[in-house]
Amino acid sequence: MITAEEWLQDILEILGWLGILHTEKHKGAFYEYYNYGNPQLSTHNSDWDYPVDFWRGRDGLDKEALMFWFDGYPKINKILNMS
């Protein structure tokens, strides 16, 4: 059975693959080609997938990617209009 922590990690990693969670240096596949067969890691023993492995909350959400994938969802549009 999957734990809440594993479920949350999966969700965050999916958001990274979609380009919503990334850093300026590590943008991921939404903006540039990335070879996921040879991933960059923030540490040698990281359990997180690229690019979320480098993302921190202060990096925020990529609104362009969020709109690309979820435009038309009222709750997402409400989040985008808050900032």
Backbone bond lengths (Angstrom), bond angles and torsions (degrees), N, CA, C in turn:
res aa  C-N    CA-C-N  psi(-1)  N-CA   C-N-CA  omega(-1)  CA-C   N-CA-C  phi
1 M - - - 1.450 - - 1.529 109.03 -
2 I 1.308 115.36 138.05 1.464 120.75 -178.52 1.533 110.05 -79.38
3 T 1.320 115.49 139.21 1.456 120.13 178.82 1.527 109.85 -86.13
4 A 1.320 115.99 166.41 1.470 120.60 178.02 1.528 110.55 -62.40
5 E 1.338 117.22 -37.11 1.459 120.75 179.36 1.531 111.09 -65.79
6 E 1.322 117.40 -41.44 1.470 120.97 178.15 1.524 110.66 -66.09
7 W 1.315 116.84 -40.23 1.459 121.40 178.87 1.525 110.09 -62.52
8 L 1.326 116.88 -45.21 1.454 121.02 179.35 1.528 110.92 -63.92
9 Q 1.321 117.24 -41.58 1.465 120.37 177.72 1.522 110.35 -60.94
10 D 1.324 117.56 -42.74 1.462 121.23 178.01 1.529 111.44 -59.96
11 I 1.324 117.23 -44.38 1.464 121.69 179.79 1.531 110.57 -62.55
12 L 1.325 117.44 -46.07 1.459 120.95 179.59 1.523 111.47 -63.03
13 E 1.333 117.21 -39.82 1.465 120.31 179.14 1.528 111.12 -67.04
14 I 1.314 117.63 -37.91 1.471 120.74 175.63 1.526 110.11 -61.75
15 L 1.327 117.18 -42.95 1.462 120.64 177.55 1.528 110.86 -62.51
16 G 1.321 117.06 -33.16 1.460 120.70 174.75 1.517 111.62 -67.20
17 W 1.321 117.43 -44.81 1.472 121.03 178.79 1.525 110.78 -61.29
18 L 1.344 116.42 -34.22 1.459 120.94 179.54 1.528 112.73 -78.13
19 G 1.327 117.48 -7.56 1.455 121.23 178.89 1.510 114.44 88.72
20 I 1.307 117.36 7.97 1.464 121.30 -177.51 1.522 111.29 -82.77
21 L 1.329 117.20 -34.13 1.466 122.04 178.02 1.522 108.30 -116.70
22 H 1.323 116.67 113.20 1.458 121.78 178.43 1.514 109.02 -162.12
23 T 1.314 116.68 174.50 1.463 121.61 173.61 1.520 108.21 -110.13
24 E 1.305 116.89 170.91 1.467 120.62 177.40 1.531 110.96 -62.59
25 K 1.307 117.28 -38.86 1.464 121.25 -178.39 1.528 112.14 -79.52
26 H 1.301 117.52 -32.79 1.468 122.93 -176.28 1.525 108.36 -119.29
27 K 1.325 116.25 85.11 1.464 121.62 -173.12 1.519 114.27 -85.81
28 G 1.310 118.29 -26.52 1.458 119.52 -179.91 1.513 113.35 82.25
29 A 1.315 115.70 -175.48 1.462 123.30 -168.89 1.527 114.68 -69.41
30 F 1.304 119.60 -18.73 1.464 119.94 179.79 1.530 110.72 -64.78
31 Y 1.326 117.24 -33.93 1.454 122.04 -176.89 1.524 114.65 -108.33
32 E 1.312 118.10 -23.43 1.458 120.44 -175.73 1.513 110.45 -153.01
33 Y 1.333 115.37 156.71 1.462 119.31 176.99 1.517 109.00 -66.43
34 Y 1.302 115.62 137.79 1.458 120.14 175.77 1.514 108.75 -139.49
35 N 1.316 117.00 131.86 1.461 122.46 178.85 1.531 109.07 -84.17
36 Y 1.314 116.21 98.38 1.465 120.02 -178.70 1.520 112.51 -72.09
37 G 1.330 117.34 -8.82 1.464 120.69 175.26 1.516 112.23 -76.01
38 N 1.332 116.51 -16.52 1.459 122.15 179.60 1.523 108.58 -134.18
39 P 1.331 117.30 71.08 1.468 120.28 -170.42 1.523 114.17 -72.84
40 Q 1.335 114.85 144.93 1.454 120.87 169.20 1.521 107.00 -80.56
41 L 1.318 116.69 143.41 1.458 121.29 178.20 1.521 109.28 -128.23
42 S 1.324 116.39 149.45 1.461 120.02 178.20 1.528 110.85 -73.22
43 T 1.318 116.58 -29.51 1.467 122.67 174.02 1.521 107.57 -140.22
44 H 1.311 116.94 161.53 1.462 120.40 -176.25 1.526 114.05 -66.43
45 N 1.303 118.15 -18.29 1.461 120.48 -177.83 1.530 113.16 -120.61
46 S 1.309 116.94 30.06 1.459 120.97 -178.68 1.526 111.20 -70.40
47 D 1.323 115.96 142.24 1.458 122.04 176.72 1.528 112.15 -99.13
48 W 1.324 117.22 3.76 1.458 121.53 -175.94 1.516 110.60 -100.12
49 D 1.341 115.95 147.89 1.457 122.10 176.79 1.523 110.80 -82.72
50 Y 1.320 114.98 155.78 1.456 123.00 174.93 1.520 109.11 -73.53
51 P 1.292 122.04 140.45 1.459 130.60 1.96 1.526 114.08 -93.93
52 V 1.327 117.78 -1.07 1.476 120.53 -177.19 1.526 111.34 -63.92
53 D 1.318 116.94 -24.29 1.461 120.13 177.64 1.532 111.17 -56.52
54 F 1.326 117.95 -30.36 1.461 122.53 -179.15 1.529 112.54 -97.02
55 W 1.328 117.78 -16.99 1.457 122.56 -174.93 1.525 111.24 -72.30
56 R 1.303 115.56 141.08 1.470 122.79 172.28 1.520 106.71 -128.33
57 G 1.285 118.03 156.83 1.454 122.01 -177.59 1.510 113.69 -53.11
58 R 1.325 116.94 -35.76 1.472 120.62 -179.65 1.534 111.76 -63.94
59 D 1.353 117.13 -18.66 1.464 120.72 177.48 1.524 111.85 -72.81
60 G 1.312 116.61 -19.30 1.460 121.26 174.98 1.518 114.51 72.76
61 L 1.325 114.10 -169.36 1.465 122.82 179.41 1.511 109.77 -102.03
62 D 1.307 116.51 145.91 1.460 121.23 174.28 1.522 107.27 -87.82
63 K 1.316 116.08 105.89 1.466 120.50 -175.14 1.521 112.31 -67.47
64 E 1.322 117.67 -33.36 1.463 120.37 178.99 1.535 110.33 -63.43
65 A 1.312 117.28 -45.86 1.464 120.63 178.68 1.530 110.60 -67.62
66 L 1.314 117.15 -39.51 1.463 120.94 178.84 1.525 110.56 -60.37
67 M 1.331 116.53 -43.55 1.461 120.42 178.32 1.525 111.83 -67.84
68 F 1.332 116.85 -36.44 1.459 120.61 179.50 1.528 110.75 -59.27
69 W 1.314 116.73 -45.44 1.461 121.12 -175.17 1.523 113.47 -86.42
70 F 1.327 118.16 -33.31 1.466 120.32 -168.99 1.523 114.81 -125.55
71 D 1.326 118.40 16.94 1.455 120.71 178.26 1.534 109.23 -59.65
72 G 1.293 116.29 138.45 1.455 120.41 179.80 1.518 113.55 99.88
73 Y 1.326 117.46 -10.59 1.459 120.50 175.72 1.526 107.74 -89.02
74 P 1.326 118.18 116.88 1.475 120.34 -173.91 1.525 114.10 -54.41
75 K 1.315 118.96 -40.18 1.466 119.83 -178.58 1.526 111.43 -67.79
76 I 1.323 117.79 -35.50 1.461 120.92 177.35 1.536 110.04 -68.08
77 N 1.325 116.39 -43.15 1.465 119.42 178.32 1.527 110.67 -62.61
78 K 1.321 117.89 -34.00 1.460 121.29 177.45 1.545 110.12 -66.07
79 I 1.325 117.30 -41.52 1.460 121.58 178.02 1.527 109.53 -61.67
80 L 1.318 117.15 -44.93 1.455 121.28 -177.65 1.525 112.68 -65.93
81 N 1.313 117.15 -32.16 1.461 120.93 -179.26 1.527 112.94 -81.37
82 M 1.332 117.69 -8.33 1.471 121.17 -179.41 1.518 112.22 -75.03
83 S 1.347 118.33 -23.95 1.460 118.81 -176.27 1.505 112.65 -113.89
